[in-house]
Amino acid sequence: MTNPLLKIIVLSSVLGVATASVARADCESDLKQLEQAFKTPSLKPEAKAALDEAKAKAVPALKKDDDKTCHTAIAEGMTKAGLTLK
C-alpha cells in the first residue's frame, strides 16, 4: 500500500509547476501584444514612451513569474498609448 501523504506531496508539486507555467504563458501573450503595438502605424512619441515604460515593468515581472504585475503594466501602458489589450 502506498503512502497517501506521498501522493499528496507529488500532486501538489505537479500542480504548482503547472500553475507557474500558465502564469508565464499569460504574461508572454501580453508581451506579444505589446510588441505588436510598437508596430502601430503613426505611433506618437508619447505613445511609444508609454509602451517602453510598460515593457520595462513587464519583463522583470515575467522573470519573477508575477503575472498580475506583468498584465497590469502592459494594460496600463497600452491604455496610455490609446490602444487596448485583448
Distance bins in CASP14 RR format, pairs under 12 A and 6 or more apart:
PFRMAT RR
TARGET T0000
AUTHOR 0000-0000-0000
RMODE 2
METHOD distances of the structure
MODEL  1
1 7 0 0 0 0 0 1 0 0 0 0 0
2 8 0 0 0 0 0 1 0 0 0 0 0
2 9 0 0 0 0 0 1 0 0 0 0 0
2 10 0 0 0 0 0 1 0 0 0 0 0
3 9 0 0 0 0 1 0 0 0 0 0 0
3 10 0 0 0 0 0 1 0 0 0 0 0
4 10 0 0 0 0 0 1 0 0 0 0 0
4 11 0 0 0 0 0 1 0 0 0 0 0
5 11 0 0 0 0 0 1 0 0 0 0 0
5 12 0 0 0 0 0 1 0 0 0 0 0
6 12 0 0 0 0 0 1 0 0 0 0 0
6 13 0 0 0 0 0 1 0 0 0 0 0
7 13 0 0 0 0 0 1 0 0 0 0 0
7 14 0 0 0 0 0 1 0 0 0 0 0
8 14 0 0 0 0 0 1 0 0 0 0 0
8 15 0 0 0 0 0 1 0 0 0 0 0
9 15 0 0 0 0 0 1 0 0 0 0 0
9 16 0 0 0 0 0 1 0 0 0 0 0
10 16 0 0 0 0 0 1 0 0 0 0 0
10 17 0 0 0 0 0 1 0 0 0 0 0
11 17 0 0 0 0 0 1 0 0 0 0 0
11 18 0 0 0 0 0 1 0 0 0 0 0
12 18 0 0 0 0 0 1 0 0 0 0 0
12 19 0 0 0 0 0 1 0 0 0 0 0
13 19 0 0 0 0 0 1 0 0 0 0 0
13 20 0 0 0 0 0 1 0 0 0 0 0
14 20 0 0 0 0 0 1 0 0 0 0 0
14 21 0 0 0 0 0 1 0 0 0 0 0
15 21 0 0 0 0 0 1 0 0 0 0 0
15 22 0 0 0 0 0 1 0 0 0 0 0
16 22 0 0 0 0 1 0 0 0 0 0 0
16 23 0 0 0 0 0 1 0 0 0 0 0
16 65 0 0 0 0 0 1 0 0 0 0 0
17 23 0 0 0 0 0 1 0 0 0 0 0
17 24 0 0 0 0 0 1 0 0 0 0 0
17 65 0 0 0 0 0 1 0 0 0 0 0
18 24 0 0 0 0 0 1 0 0 0 0 0
18 25 0 0 0 0 0 1 0 0 0 0 0
19 25 0 0 0 0 0 1 0 0 0 0 0
19 26 0 0 0 0 0 1 0 0 0 0 0
19 65 0 0 0 0 1 0 0 0 0 0 0
19 67 0 0 0 0 1 0 0 0 0 0 0
20 26 0 0 0 0 0 1 0 0 0 0 0
20 27 0 0 0 0 0 1 0 0 0 0 0
20 62 0 0 0 0 0 1 0 0 0 0 0
20 64 0 0 0 0 0 1 0 0 0 0 0
20 65 1 0 1 0 0 0 0 0 0 0 0
20 66 0 0 0 0 0 1 0 0 0 0 0
20 67 0 0 0 0 1 0 0 0 0 0 0
21 27 0 0 0 0 0 1 0 0 0 0 0
21 28 0 0 0 0 0 1 0 0 0 0 0
21 65 0 0 0 0 1 0 0 0 0 0 0
21 67 0 0 0 0 0 1 0 0 0 0 0
22 28 0 0 0 0 0 1 0 0 0 0 0
22 29 0 0 0 0 0 1 0 0 0 0 0
22 65 0 0 0 0 0 1 0 0 0 0 0
22 67 0 0 0 0 1 0 0 0 0 0 0
23 29 0 0 0 0 0 1 0 0 0 0 0
23 30 0 0 0 0 0 1 0 0 0 0 0
23 61 0 0 0 0 1 0 0 0 0 0 0
23 62 0 0 0 0 1 0 0 0 0 0 0
23 63 0 0 0 0 0 1 0 0 0 0 0
23 64 0 0 0 0 0 1 0 0 0 0 0
23 65 1 0 1 0 0 0 0 0 0 0 0
23 66 1 0 0 1 0 0 0 0 0 0 0
23 67 1 1 0 0 0 0 0 0 0 0 0
23 68 0 0 0 0 1 0 0 0 0 0 0
23 69 0 0 0 0 0 1 0 0 0 0 0
23 70 0 0 0 0 1 0 0 0 0 0 0
23 71 0 0 0 0 1 0 0 0 0 0 0
24 30 0 0 0 0 0 1 0 0 0 0 0
24 31 0 0 0 0 0 1 0 0 0 0 0
24 61 0 0 0 0 0 1 0 0 0 0 0
24 62 1 0 0 1 0 0 0 0 0 0 0
24 63 0 0 0 0 1 0 0 0 0 0 0
24 64 0 0 0 0 0 1 0 0 0 0 0
24 65 1 0 1 0 0 0 0 0 0 0 0
24 66 0 0 0 0 0 1 0 0 0 0 0
24 67 1 0 0 1 0 0 0 0 0 0 0
24 70 0 0 0 0 1 0 0 0 0 0 0
24 71 0 0 0 0 0 1 0 0 0 0 0
25 31 0 0 0 0 0 1 0 0 0 0 0
25 32 0 0 0 0 0 1 0 0 0 0 0
25 62 0 0 0 0 0 1 0 0 0 0 0
25 65 0 0 0 0 0 1 0 0 0 0 0
25 67 0 0 0 0 1 0 0 0 0 0 0
25 70 0 0 0 0 0 1 0 0 0 0 0
25 71 0 0 0 0 0 1 0 0 0 0 0
26 32 0 0 0 0 0 1 0 0 0 0 0
26 33 0 0 0 0 0 1 0 0 0 0 0
26 58 0 0 0 0 0 1 0 0 0 0 0
26 61 0 0 0 0 0 1 0 0 0 0 0
26 62 0 0 0 0 1 0 0 0 0 0 0
26 65 0 0 0 0 0 1 0 0 0 0 0
26 66 0 0 0 0 0 1 0 0 0 0 0
26 67 1 0 1 0 0 0 0 0 0 0 0
26 68 0 0 0 0 1 0 0 0 0 0 0
26 69 0 0 0 0 0 1 0 0 0 0 0
26 70 1 0 0 1 0 0 0 0 0 0 0
26 71 1 0 0 1 0 0 0 0 0 0 0
26 72 0 0 0 0 0 1 0 0 0 0 0
26 74 0 0 0 0 0 1 0 0 0 0 0
26 75 0 0 0 0 0 1 0 0 0 0 0
26 85 0 0 0 0 0 1 0 0 0 0 0
27 33 0 0 0 0 0 1 0 0 0 0 0
27 34 0 0 0 0 0 1 0 0 0 0 0
27 55 0 0 0 0 0 1 0 0 0 0 0
27 57 0 0 0 0 0 1 0 0 0 0 0
27 58 1 0 0 1 0 0 0 0 0 0 0
27 59 0 0 0 0 1 0 0 0 0 0 0
27 60 0 0 0 0 0 1 0 0 0 0 0
27 61 1 0 0 1 0 0 0 0 0 0 0
27 62 1 0 1 0 0 0 0 0 0 0 0
27 63 0 0 0 0 1 0 0 0 0 0 0
27 64 0 0 0 0 1 0 0 0 0 0 0
27 65 1 0 0 1 0 0 0 0 0 0 0
27 66 1 0 0 1 0 0 0 0 0 0 0
27 67 1 0 1 0 0 0 0 0 0 0 0
27 68 0 0 0 0 1 0 0 0 0 0 0
27 69 0 0 0 0 1 0 0 0 0 0 0
27 70 1 1 0 0 0 0 0 0 0 0 0
27 71 1 0 0 1 0 0 0 0 0 0 0
27 72 0 0 0 0 0 1 0 0 0 0 0
27 73 0 0 0 0 1 0 0 0 0 0 0
27 74 0 0 0 0 1 0 0 0 0 0 0
27 75 0 0 0 0 0 1 0 0 0 0 0
27 85 0 0 0 0 0 1 0 0 0 0 0
28 34 0 0 0 0 0 1 0 0 0 0 0
28 35 0 0 0 0 0 1 0 0 0 0 0
28 58 0 0 0 0 0 1 0 0 0 0 0
28 59 0 0 0 0 0 1 0 0 0 0 0
28 61 0 0 0 0 0 1 0 0 0 0 0
28 62 1 0 0 1 0 0 0 0 0 0 0
28 63 0 0 0 0 0 1 0 0 0 0 0
28 65 0 0 0 0 0 1 0 0 0 0 0
28 67 0 0 0 0 1 0 0 0 0 0 0
28 70 0 0 0 0 1 0 0 0 0 0 0
28 71 0 0 0 0 0 1 0 0 0 0 0
28 74 0 0 0 0 0 1 0 0 0 0 0
29 35 0 0 0 0 0 1 0 0 0 0 0
29 36 0 0 0 0 0 1 0 0 0 0 0
29 58 0 0 0 0 0 1 0 0 0 0 0
29 62 0 0 0 0 0 1 0 0 0 0 0
29 67 0 0 0 0 0 1 0 0 0 0 0
29 70 0 0 0 0 0 1 0 0 0 0 0
29 71 0 0 0 0 1 0 0 0 0 0 0
29 74 0 0 0 0 1 0 0 0 0 0 0
29 85 0 0 0 0 1 0 0 0 0 0 0
29 86 0 0 0 0 1 0 0 0 0 0 0
30 36 0 0 0 0 0 1 0 0 0 0 0
30 37 0 0 0 0 0 1 0 0 0 0 0
30 54 0 0 0 0 1 0 0 0 0 0 0
30 55 0 0 0 0 0 1 0 0 0 0 0
30 57 0 0 0 0 0 1 0 0 0 0 0
30 58 1 0 0 1 0 0 0 0 0 0 0
30 59 0 0 0 0 0 1 0 0 0 0 0
30 61 0 0 0 0 1 0 0 0 0 0 0
30 62 0 0 0 0 1 0 0 0 0 0 0
30 67 0 0 0 0 1 0 0 0 0 0 0
30 68 0 0 0 0 0 1 0 0 0 0 0
30 69 0 0 0 0 0 1 0 0 0 0 0
30 70 1 0 0 1 0 0 0 0 0 0 0
30 71 1 0 1 0 0 0 0 0 0 0 0
30 72 0 0 0 0 1 0 0 0 0 0 0
30 73 0 0 0 0 1 0 0 0 0 0 0
30 74 1 0 1 0 0 0 0 0 0 0 0
30 75 1 0 0 1 0 0 0 0 0 0 0
30 76 0 0 0 0 0 1 0 0 0 0 0
30 77 0 0 0 0 0 1 0 0 0 0 0
30 78 0 0 0 0 1 0 0 0 0 0 0
30 84 0 0 0 0 0 1 0 0 0 0 0
30 85 1 0 0 1 0 0 0 0 0 0 0
30 86 0 0 0 0 1 0 0 0 0 0 0
31 37 0 0 0 0 0 1 0 0 0 0 0
31 38 0 0 0 0 0 1 0 0 0 0 0
31 51 0 0 0 0 0 1 0 0 0 0 0
31 54 0 0 0 0 1 0 0 0 0 0 0
31 55 1 0 0 1 0 0 0 0 0 0 0
31 56 0 0 0 0 0 1 0 0 0 0 0
31 57 0 0 0 0 0 1 0 0 0 0 0
31 58 1 0 0 1 0 0 0 0 0 0 0
31 59 1 0 0 1 0 0 0 0 0 0 0
31 60 0 0 0 0 0 1 0 0 0 0 0
31 61 0 0 0 0 1 0 0 0 0 0 0
31 62 1 0 0 1 0 0 0 0 0 0 0
31 63 0 0 0 0 0 1 0 0 0 0 0
31 67 0 0 0 0 0 1 0 0 0 0 0
31 70 1 0 0 1 0 0 0 0 0 0 0
31 71 0 0 0 0 1 0 0 0 0 0 0
31 73 0 0 0 0 0 1 0 0 0 0 0
31 74 1 0 0 1 0 0 0 0 0 0 0
31 75 0 0 0 0 0 1 0 0 0 0 0
31 78 0 0 0 0 0 1 0 0 0 0 0
31 85 0 0 0 0 0 1 0 0 0 0 0
32 38 0 0 0 0 0 1 0 0 0 0 0
32 39 0 0 0 0 0 1 0 0 0 0 0
32 55 0 0 0 0 0 1 0 0 0 0 0
32 58 0 0 0 0 0 1 0 0 0 0 0
32 62 0 0 0 0 0 1 0 0 0 0 0
32 70 0 0 0 0 0 1 0 0 0 0 0
32 74 0 0 0 0 0 1 0 0 0 0 0
32 85 0 0 0 0 0 1 0 0 0 0 0
32 86 0 0 0 0 0 1 0 0 0 0 0
33 39 0 0 0 0 0 1 0 0 0 0 0
33 40 0 0 0 0 0 1 0 0 0 0 0
33 51 0 0 0 0 0 1 0 0 0 0 0
33 54 0 0 0 0 0 1 0 0 0 0 0
33 55 0 0 0 0 0 1 0 0 0 0 0
33 58 0 0 0 0 0 1 0 0 0 0 0
33 70 0 0 0 0 0 1 0 0 0 0 0
33 71 0 0 0 0 0 1 0 0 0 0 0
33 74 1 0 0 1 0 0 0 0 0 0 0
33 75 0 0 0 0 1 0 0 0 0 0 0
33 77 0 0 0 0 0 1 0 0 0 0 0
33 78 1 0 0 1 0 0 0 0 0 0 0
33 81 0 0 0 0 0 1 0 0 0 0 0
33 83 0 0 0 0 1 0 0 0 0 0 0
33 84 0 0 0 0 1 0 0 0 0 0 0
33 85 1 0 1 0 0 0 0 0 0 0 0
33 86 1 0 0 1 0 0 0 0 0 0 0
34 40 0 0 0 0 0 1 0 0 0 0 0
34 48 0 0 0 0 0 1 0 0 0 0 0
34 50 0 0 0 0 0 1 0 0 0 0 0
34 51 1 0 0 1 0 0 0 0 0 0 0
34 52 0 0 0 0 1 0 0 0 0 0 0
34 53 0 0 0 0 0 1 0 0 0 0 0
34 54 1 0 0 1 0 0 0 0 0 0 0
34 55 1 0 0 1 0 0 0 0 0 0 0
34 56 0 0 0 0 0 1 0 0 0 0 0
34 57 0 0 0 0 0 1 0 0 0 0 0
34 58 1 0 0 1 0 0 0 0 0 0 0
34 59 0 0 0 0 1 0 0 0 0 0 0
34 62 0 0 0 0 0 1 0 0 0 0 0
34 70 0 0 0 0 1 0 0 0 0 0 0
34 71 0 0 0 0 0 1 0 0 0 0 0
34 73 0 0 0 0 1 0 0 0 0 0 0
34 74 1 0 1 0 0 0 0 0 0 0 0
34 75 0 0 0 0 1 0 0 0 0 0 0
34 76 0 0 0 0 0 1 0 0 0 0 0
34 77 0 0 0 0 1 0 0 0 0 0 0
34 78 1 0 0 1 0 0 0 0 0 0 0
34 79 0 0 0 0 0 1 0 0 0 0 0
34 81 0 0 0 0 1 0 0 0 0 0 0
34 83 0 0 0 0 1 0 0 0 0 0 0
34 84 0 0 0 0 0 1 0 0 0 0 0
34 85 0 0 0 0 1 0 0 0 0 0 0
34 86 0 0 0 0 0 1 0 0 0 0 0
35 51 0 0 0 0 1 0 0 0 0 0 0
35 52 0 0 0 0 0 1 0 0 0 0 0
35 54 0 0 0 0 0 1 0 0 0 0 0
35 55 0 0 0 0 1 0 0 0 0 0 0
35 58 0 0 0 0 0 1 0 0 0 0 0
35 59 0 0 0 0 0 1 0 0 0 0 0
35 74 0 0 0 0 0 1 0 0 0 0 0
35 78 0 0 0 0 0 1 0 0 0 0 0
36 43 0 0 0 0 0 1 0 0 0 0 0
36 51 0 0 0 0 0 1 0 0 0 0 0
36 74 0 0 0 0 0 1 0 0 0 0 0
36 78 0 0 0 0 0 1 0 0 0 0 0
36 81 0 0 0 0 0 1 0 0 0 0 0
36 83 0 0 0 0 1 0 0 0 0 0 0
36 84 0 0 0 0 0 1 0 0 0 0 0
36 85 0 0 0 0 0 1 0 0 0 0 0
36 86 0 0 0 0 0 1 0 0 0 0 0
37 43 1 0 0 1 0 0 0 0 0 0 0
37 47 0 0 0 0 1 0 0 0 0 0 0
37 48 0 0 0 0 1 0 0 0 0 0 0
37 50 0 0 0 0 1 0 0 0 0 0 0
37 51 1 0 1 0 0 0 0 0 0 0 0
37 52 0 0 0 0 0 1 0 0 0 0 0
37 54 0 0 0 0 1 0 0 0 0 0 0
37 55 0 0 0 0 1 0 0 0 0 0 0
37 58 0 0 0 0 0 1 0 0 0 0 0
37 74 0 0 0 0 1 0 0 0 0 0 0
37 75 0 0 0 0 0 1 0 0 0 0 0
37 77 0 0 0 0 1 0 0 0 0 0 0
37 78 1 0 1 0 0 0 0 0 0 0 0
37 79 0 0 0 0 0 1 0 0 0 0 0
37 80 0 0 0 0 0 1 0 0 0 0 0
37 81 1 0 0 1 0 0 0 0 0 0 0
37 82 0 0 0 0 1 0 0 0 0 0 0
37 83 1 0 1 0 0 0 0 0 0 0 0
37 84 0 0 0 0 1 0 0 0 0 0 0
37 85 0 0 0 0 1 0 0 0 0 0 0
37 86 0 0 0 0 0 1 0 0 0 0 0
38 47 0 0 0 0 1 0 0 0 0 0 0
38 48 1 0 0 1 0 0 0 0 0 0 0
38 49 0 0 0 0 0 1 0 0 0 0 0
38 50 0 0 0 0 0 1 0 0 0 0 0
38 51 1 0 1 0 0 0 0 0 0 0 0
38 52 0 0 0 0 1 0 0 0 0 0 0
38 54 0 0 0 0 0 1 0 0 0 0 0
38 55 0 0 0 0 1 0 0 0 0 0 0
38 77 0 0 0 0 0 1 0 0 0 0 0
38 78 0 0 0 0 0 1 0 0 0 0 0
38 81 0 0 0 0 1 0 0 0 0 0 0
38 83 0 0 0 0 0 1 0 0 0 0 0
39 48 0 0 0 0 0 1 0 0 0 0 0
39 51 0 0 0 0 0 1 0 0 0 0 0
39 83 0 0 0 0 0 1 0 0 0 0 0
40 47 1 0 0 1 0 0 0 0 0 0 0
40 48 0 0 0 0 1 0 0 0 0 0 0
40 50 0 0 0 0 0 1 0 0 0 0 0
40 51 0 0 0 0 1 0 0 0 0 0 0
40 78 0 0 0 0 0 1 0 0 0 0 0
40 81 1 0 0 1 0 0 0 0 0 0 0
40 82 0 0 0 0 1 0 0 0 0 0 0
40 83 1 0 0 1 0 0 0 0 0 0 0
40 84 0 0 0 0 0 1 0 0 0 0 0
41 47 0 0 0 0 0 1 0 0 0 0 0
42 48 0 0 0 0 0 1 0 0 0 0 0
42 81 0 0 0 0 0 1 0 0 0 0 0
43 49 0 0 0 0 0 1 0 0 0 0 0
43 50 0 0 0 0 1 0 0 0 0 0 0
43 51 1 0 0 1 0 0 0 0 0 0 0
43 52 0 0 0 0 0 1 0 0 0 0 0
43 78 0 0 0 0 0 1 0 0 0 0 0
43 81 1 0 0 1 0 0 0 0 0 0 0
43 82 0 0 0 0 1 0 0 0 0 0 0
43 83 0 0 0 0 1 0 0 0 0 0 0
44 50 0 0 0 0 1 0 0 0 0 0 0
44 51 0 0 0 0 0 1 0 0 0 0 0
44 80 0 0 0 0 0 1 0 0 0 0 0
44 81 0 0 0 0 1 0 0 0 0 0 0
44 82 0 0 0 0 1 0 0 0 0 0 0
44 83 0 0 0 0 0 1 0 0 0 0 0
45 51 0 0 0 0 0 1 0 0 0 0 0
45 52 0 0 0 0 0 1 0 0 0 0 0
45 81 0 0 0 0 0 1 0 0 0 0 0
46 52 0 0 0 0 0 1 0 0 0 0 0
46 53 0 0 0 0 0 1 0 0 0 0 0
46 77 0 0 0 0 0 1 0 0 0 0 0
46 80 1 0 0 1 0 0 0 0 0 0 0
46 81 1 0 0 1 0 0 0 0 0 0 0
46 82 0 0 0 0 1 0 0 0 0 0 0
47 53 0 0 0 0 0 1 0 0 0 0 0
47 54 0 0 0 0 0 1 0 0 0 0 0
47 77 0 0 0 0 1 0 0 0 0 0 0
47 78 0 0 0 0 1 0 0 0 0 0 0
47 79 0 0 0 0 0 1 0 0 0 0 0
47 80 1 0 0 1 0 0 0 0 0 0 0
47 81 1 1 0 0 0 0 0 0 0 0 0
47 82 1 0 0 1 0 0 0 0 0 0 0
47 83 1 0 0 1 0 0 0 0 0 0 0
48 54 0 0 0 0 0 1 0 0 0 0 0
48 55 0 0 0 0 0 1 0 0 0 0 0
48 77 0 0 0 0 0 1 0 0 0 0 0
48 78 0 0 0 0 0 1 0 0 0 0 0
48 80 0 0 0 0 0 1 0 0 0 0 0
48 81 1 0 0 1 0 0 0 0 0 0 0
48 82 0 0 0 0 0 1 0 0 0 0 0
48 83 0 0 0 0 0 1 0 0 0 0 0
49 55 0 0 0 0 0 1 0 0 0 0 0
49 56 0 0 0 0 0 1 0 0 0 0 0
49 77 0 0 0 0 1 0 0 0 0 0 0
49 80 0 0 0 0 1 0 0 0 0 0 0
49 81 0 0 0 0 1 0 0 0 0 0 0
50 56 0 0 0 0 0 1 0 0 0 0 0
50 57 0 0 0 0 0 1 0 0 0 0 0
50 73 0 0 0 0 0 1 0 0 0 0 0
50 74 0 0 0 0 0 1 0 0 0 0 0
50 75 0 0 0 0 0 1 0 0 0 0 0
50 76 0 0 0 0 1 0 0 0 0 0 0
50 77 1 0 1 0 0 0 0 0 0 0 0
50 78 1 0 0 1 0 0 0 0 0 0 0
50 79 0 0 0 0 1 0 0 0 0 0 0
50 80 1 1 0 0 0 0 0 0 0 0 0
50 81 1 0 1 0 0 0 0 0 0 0 0
50 82 0 0 0 0 1 0 0 0 0 0 0
50 83 0 0 0 0 1 0 0 0 0 0 0
51 57 0 0 0 0 0 1 0 0 0 0 0
51 58 0 0 0 0 0 1 0 0 0 0 0
51 73 0 0 0 0 0 1 0 0 0 0 0
51 74 0 0 0 0 1 0 0 0 0 0 0
51 75 0 0 0 0 0 1 0 0 0 0 0
51 76 0 0 0 0 0 1 0 0 0 0 0
51 77 1 0 0 1 0 0 0 0 0 0 0
51 78 1 0 0 1 0 0 0 0 0 0 0
51 79 0 0 0 0 0 1 0 0 0 0 0
51 80 0 0 0 0 1 0 0 0 0 0 0
51 81 1 0 1 0 0 0 0 0 0 0 0
51 82 0 0 0 0 1 0 0 0 0 0 0
51 83 0 0 0 0 1 0 0 0 0 0 0
51 85 0 0 0 0 0 1 0 0 0 0 0
52 58 0 0 0 0 0 1 0 0 0 0 0
52 59 0 0 0 0 0 1 0 0 0 0 0
52 73 0 0 0 0 0 1 0 0 0 0 0
52 74 0 0 0 0 0 1 0 0 0 0 0
52 77 0 0 0 0 1 0 0 0 0 0 0
52 78 0 0 0 0 0 1 0 0 0 0 0
52 80 0 0 0 0 0 1 0 0 0 0 0
52 81 0 0 0 0 1 0 0 0 0 0 0
53 59 0 0 0 0 0 1 0 0 0 0 0
53 73 0 0 0 0 1 0 0 0 0 0 0
53 74 0 0 0 0 0 1 0 0 0 0 0
53 76 0 0 0 0 1 0 0 0 0 0 0
53 77 1 0 0 1 0 0 0 0 0 0 0
53 78 0 0 0 0 0 1 0 0 0 0 0
53 79 0 0 0 0 0 1 0 0 0 0 0
53 80 0 0 0 0 1 0 0 0 0 0 0
53 81 0 0 0 0 1 0 0 0 0 0 0
54 60 0 0 0 0 0 1 0 0 0 0 0
54 61 0 0 0 0 0 1 0 0 0 0 0
54 69 0 0 0 0 0 1 0 0 0 0 0
54 70 0 0 0 0 1 0 0 0 0 0 0
54 71 0 0 0 0 0 1 0 0 0 0 0
54 72 0 0 0 0 1 0 0 0 0 0 0
54 73 1 0 1 0 0 0 0 0 0 0 0
54 74 1 0 1 0 0 0 0 0 0 0 0
54 75 0 0 0 0 1 0 0 0 0 0 0
54 76 1 0 0 1 0 0 0 0 0 0 0
54 77 1 1 0 0 0 0 0 0 0 0 0
54 78 1 0 0 1 0 0 0 0 0 0 0
54 79 0 0 0 0 1 0 0 0 0 0 0
54 80 1 0 0 1 0 0 0 0 0 0 0
54 81 0 0 0 0 1 0 0 0 0 0 0
54 82 0 0 0 0 0 1 0 0 0 0 0
54 83 0 0 0 0 0 1 0 0 0 0 0
54 85 0 0 0 0 1 0 0 0 0 0 0
55 61 0 0 0 0 0 1 0 0 0 0 0
55 62 0 0 0 0 0 1 0 0 0 0 0
55 70 0 0 0 0 0 1 0 0 0 0 0
55 73 0 0 0 0 1 0 0 0 0 0 0
55 74 1 0 0 1 0 0 0 0 0 0 0
55 76 0 0 0 0 0 1 0 0 0 0 0
55 77 0 0 0 0 1 0 0 0 0 0 0
55 78 0 0 0 0 0 1 0 0 0 0 0
55 81 0 0 0 0 0 1 0 0 0 0 0
56 62 0 0 0 0 0 1 0 0 0 0 0
56 70 0 0 0 0 0 1 0 0 0 0 0
56 73 0 0 0 0 1 0 0 0 0 0 0
56 74 0 0 0 0 0 1 0 0 0 0 0
56 77 0 0 0 0 0 1 0 0 0 0 0
57 63 0 0 0 0 0 1 0 0 0 0 0
57 64 0 0 0 0 0 1 0 0 0 0 0
57 66 0 0 0 0 0 1 0 0 0 0 0
57 68 0 0 0 0 0 1 0 0 0 0 0
57 69 1 0 0 1 0 0 0 0 0 0 0
57 70 1 0 0 1 0 0 0 0 0 0 0
57 71 0 0 0 0 0 1 0 0 0 0 0
57 72 0 0 0 0 1 0 0 0 0 0 0
57 73 1 1 0 0 0 0 0 0 0 0 0
57 74 0 0 0 0 1 0 0 0 0 0 0
57 75 0 0 0 0 0 1 0 0 0 0 0
57 76 0 0 0 0 1 0 0 0 0 0 0
57 77 0 0 0 0 1 0 0 0 0 0 0
58 64 0 0 0 0 0 1 0 0 0 0 0
58 66 0 0 0 0 1 0 0 0 0 0 0
58 67 0 0 0 0 0 1 0 0 0 0 0
58 68 0 0 0 0 0 1 0 0 0 0 0
58 69 1 0 0 1 0 0 0 0 0 0 0
58 70 1 0 1 0 0 0 0 0 0 0 0
58 71 0 0 0 0 1 0 0 0 0 0 0
58 72 0 0 0 0 1 0 0 0 0 0 0
58 73 1 0 1 0 0 0 0 0 0 0 0
58 74 1 0 1 0 0 0 0 0 0 0 0
58 75 0 0 0 0 1 0 0 0 0 0 0
58 76 0 0 0 0 1 0 0 0 0 0 0
58 77 0 0 0 0 1 0 0 0 0 0 0
58 78 0 0 0 0 0 1 0 0 0 0 0
58 85 0 0 0 0 0 1 0 0 0 0 0
59 66 0 0 0 0 0 1 0 0 0 0 0
59 69 0 0 0 0 0 1 0 0 0 0 0
59 70 0 0 0 0 1 0 0 0 0 0 0
59 73 0 0 0 0 1 0 0 0 0 0 0
59 74 0 0 0 0 0 1 0 0 0 0 0
60 66 0 0 0 0 1 0 0 0 0 0 0
60 69 0 0 0 0 1 0 0 0 0 0 0
60 70 0 0 0 0 1 0 0 0 0 0 0
60 73 0 0 0 0 1 0 0 0 0 0 0
61 67 1 0 0 1 0 0 0 0 0 0 0
61 68 0 0 0 0 1 0 0 0 0 0 0
61 69 1 0 1 0 0 0 0 0 0 0 0
61 70 1 1 0 0 0 0 0 0 0 0 0
61 71 0 0 0 0 1 0 0 0 0 0 0
61 72 0 0 0 0 1 0 0 0 0 0 0
61 73 1 0 0 1 0 0 0 0 0 0 0
61 74 0 0 0 0 1 0 0 0 0 0 0
62 68 0 0 0 0 0 1 0 0 0 0 0
62 69 0 0 0 0 1 0 0 0 0 0 0
62 70 1 0 1 0 0 0 0 0 0 0 0
62 71 0 0 0 0 0 1 0 0 0 0 0
62 73 0 0 0 0 1 0 0 0 0 0 0
62 74 0 0 0 0 0 1 0 0 0 0 0
63 69 0 0 0 0 0 1 0 0 0 0 0
63 70 0 0 0 0 1 0 0 0 0 0 0
64 70 0 0 0 0 1 0 0 0 0 0 0
66 72 0 0 0 0 1 0 0 0 0 0 0
66 73 0 0 0 0 1 0 0 0 0 0 0
67 73 0 0 0 0 0 1 0 0 0 0 0
67 74 0 0 0 0 0 1 0 0 0 0 0
67 75 0 0 0 0 0 1 0 0 0 0 0
68 74 0 0 0 0 0 1 0 0 0 0 0
68 75 0 0 0 0 0 1 0 0 0 0 0
69 75 0 0 0 0 0 1 0 0 0 0 0
69 76 0 0 0 0 0 1 0 0 0 0 0
70 76 0 0 0 0 0 1 0 0 0 0 0
70 77 0 0 0 0 0 1 0 0 0 0 0
70 85 0 0 0 0 0 1 0 0 0 0 0
71 77 0 0 0 0 0 1 0 0 0 0 0
71 78 0 0 0 0 0 1 0 0 0 0 0
71 85 1 0 0 1 0 0 0 0 0 0 0
71 86 0 0 0 0 0 1 0 0 0 0 0
72 78 0 0 0 0 0 1 0 0 0 0 0
72 79 0 0 0 0 0 1 0 0 0 0 0
72 85 0 0 0 0 0 1 0 0 0 0 0
73 79 0 0 0 0 0 1 0 0 0 0 0
73 80 0 0 0 0 0 1 0 0 0 0 0
73 85 0 0 0 0 0 1 0 0 0 0 0
74 80 0 0 0 0 0 1 0 0 0 0 0
74 81 0 0 0 0 0 1 0 0 0 0 0
74 83 0 0 0 0 0 1 0 0 0 0 0
74 84 0 0 0 0 0 1 0 0 0 0 0
74 85 1 0 1 0 0 0 0 0 0 0 0
74 86 0 0 0 0 0 1 0 0 0 0 0
75 81 0 0 0 0 0 1 0 0 0 0 0
75 82 0 0 0 0 0 1 0 0 0 0 0
75 83 0 0 0 0 1 0 0 0 0 0 0
75 84 0 0 0 0 1 0 0 0 0 0 0
75 85 1 0 1 0 0 0 0 0 0 0 0
75 86 0 0 0 0 0 1 0 0 0 0 0
76 82 0 0 0 0 0 1 0 0 0 0 0
76 83 0 0 0 0 0 1 0 0 0 0 0
76 84 0 0 0 0 0 1 0 0 0 0 0
76 85 0 0 0 0 1 0 0 0 0 0 0
77 83 0 0 0 0 1 0 0 0 0 0 0
77 84 0 0 0 0 0 1 0 0 0 0 0
77 85 0 0 0 0 1 0 0 0 0 0 0
78 84 1 0 0 1 0 0 0 0 0 0 0
78 85 1 0 1 0 0 0 0 0 0 0 0
78 86 0 0 0 0 1 0 0 0 0 0 0
79 85 1 0 0 1 0 0 0 0 0 0 0
END
